[in-house]
Amino acid sequence: MSNQQIKILGEVVRVIDLEPIRASNGADTIQFRIEILRIPGRRKVFKARVWRKEFYRIQPTFPQRNGKPKHSPSDECLCVEDDTIILKSVRGNSINKAFNFAVVELERSLVRYGLVQARKRILKSVK
């Protein structure tokens, strides 16, 4: 292994869990978590990261009994980084500006992919 140092990419300074958003089909809901990160060494640069909450049925493969998993599958909620939402660094002096930027981009993505109908605002900004 080389003498390469591990660098810190960002410090999570705020986590916001959003209420479920009803999809345009009326049956499904989508739930998101937004993280705001402060970029080290750059006091007024924040980055937003959006996570989508997904349910998966998972099953451990070990331990096994007679060549089959010993434990039954279970439904688990996992946070998956949503790479369909393109977010850039936000330059500003406020964590709230980064959050509001992320909300606007999230709304645009939901409308662009047809997951929700275009409307005035899905989420409220914070001050």
Secondary structure by P-SEA (a helix, b strand, c coil): cccbbbbbcccccbbbbbcccccccccbbbbbbbbbbbccccccbbbbbbbbbbbbbcccccccccccccccbbbbbbbcccccccccccccccaaaaaaaaaaaaaaaaaaacccccccccccccc
